[in-house]
Amino acid sequence: SFTELISIDKEISKVILIIIICIVFVFFLAVFFKTHIGLCIRATGDNEDMVTSSSININYTKMIALALSNSCIAVSGALISQYQGFADINSGIG
């Protein structure tokens, strides 16, 4: 039957889903860092003085970069808890 042909193990389907989500997330990050604000963030990381002289607000770019890094951490935690099937407050300690 058709369902037997496409039956995939539960663990394999979890790994495939996680890989697809990671690929999509990396694609969006690559596209984001080619935008104006993405280039400003990259320039701020390279040379703050040059960015300041270009009249770009470095506090704004730092805040956006911190928010972006926290979103990456949140996605990785969500993927780990999705793969394990549970979330524990002590899983990130150690």
Buried (B, 14 or more C-beta within 10 A) or exposed (E): EEEEEEEEEEEEEBEEEBEEBEEEBEEEBEEEEEEEBBEBBBBBEEEBEEBEEEEBEBEEBBEBBEEBEEEEEEEEEEBEEBEEEEEEEEEEEE
